[in-house]
Amino acid sequence: MGSRAGAGRTARSGAPEVGPGVLLRGPFTGRALRQQGYLLASFLQAFPLLLAMIITVSVGSALLLVVAGLPVLLLAMVLLRAFSQRARRRILDLTGEQVPTPYRTARPKGKLGPRLLAYVTDPATWRDLVHLLLAAALGLAWFVIVVVTWAMVLGSVSVPFWYRYLPHHRIPVTHMNGSEFYVSTLPAVLAYAGIGFLFAWFVGPVLLELATRAQTGIGRGLLGLTRPELDRREEDLRTTRRQAVSAAEAERRRIERDLHDGAQQRLVALAMDLGMAKSKLKSGNEADSEAAARLVAEAHEGVKLALTELRDLARGIHPAVLTDRGLDAALSALAGRSPIPVEVDGGLPGRPSPEVESAAYFVASEALANMAKHSQASRAWIDLGYRAGSLRMIVGDNGVGGAEANAGGGLAGLGDRIAPLDGILSVSSPVGGPTQIIMEIPCEIPSVS
């Protein structure tokens, strides 16, 4: 269903060549009407914003010495970025092509000064400004093209009705060698109207297509990513993919190790015990029967222990409470099973996506497991919260410290686990403690978005 809708959209809003079918329908095709709306909106939005930018930048610069100019200049930057984002959406709606956002920070946070500095030092902001200038300047030409096209069409259709009100009931055509050429009879007026109508009817779509391609080309070139930025993002994607593969491989090795050292060894011993019990039962001796009963009882206990270990292993991968009740409850259950007393603080206003919940739970589970093995801590804590569009979790302990996120180590594996989600993991662990593992994953939570 989704692929069919996508295909329909591509066919409807793509950029086909101007062929006979389009020309015969003139400026009344759906594409031509969308192009006219796009070109008019480019000018009608760019020109007022350019005037507003000139006023706000001038006033803000004049008031900058008394600090009052900071919010004015910041307002200008916000308006400029909003206009550029709207221009990207218009290109997407018209052509079906997504223009990637090139900003270093989509919405800078903090105090006025650092926020303004973040806007000004971002090269994409200056490309936005150049785009605004071109959209306002060239937009006048696009406006004229649209208005003239419709003026010629409507004027040609209506000229037989109003030419009689002109002086001498005639329409001047041109002057040549001191002579004036005009049309005044009804057949000549109808022929003149027909020529004008056909010219506008066939040439209008071509002009609209050229103007639209010029405007969208400028938008893609200035509002999208530059070649170095595309190369950098491609390298980031390669790195993220390698990290995802490394995290999956490390998880597979951990599961194999846990199975081999725990449940598998116990099941092998269980099979041996049952085999011995079977042999003793065949002998028919009372002593062998009692020994067989003891072996069966031990095997029964082994089965329960093996089930417990398999259940714990499954819980470590993705516990049922995480699916049923969310990350808050899963972390509380994890803290209850830890050999170190763990205090869980904070909470989330809603539930993030299952991928984010699973990654955060994995980080907390592995961090607490490492702390239990190496930290010599008497207590640990988990702080969970959601701020500025990111899920933030701190797992800490009061142990001996000295933990490092070395390549190939467990902590580096935690970073690889959240990297595909654009997550960031940092470790603070001075010698003597405390140790803090800080994780941030950008995400949306429905109840606050």
Protein Blocks (a to p, Z undefined) as FASTA:
>chain_A
ZZmmmmmmmmmmmccdddfklmmnmmmbfklmmmmmmmmmmmmmmmmmmmmmmmmmmmmm
mmmmnommmmmmmmmmmmmmmmmmmmmmmmmmmnopacddfbfblbagdjfklmmmmmmm
pmklmmmmmmmmmmmmmmmmmmmmmmmmmmmmmmmmmmmmmmmmpghiiacfbdcehiac
ddfbfklmmmmmmmmmmmmmmmmmmmmmmmmmmmmmmmmmmmmccfklmmmmmmmmmmmm
mmmmmmmmmmmmmmmmmmmmmmmmmmmmmmmmmmmmmmmmmnopaklmmmmmmmmmmmmm
mmmmmmmmmmmmmmmmopfklmmnojklmmmmmmmmpmbdcddedjdfbdcdfklmmmmm
mmmmmmmmmmmmmnopabdcdddddeehiacdddddfbeghiacdehiaklmmmmmmmmn
opacdddddehiaaddddddddddfklZZ
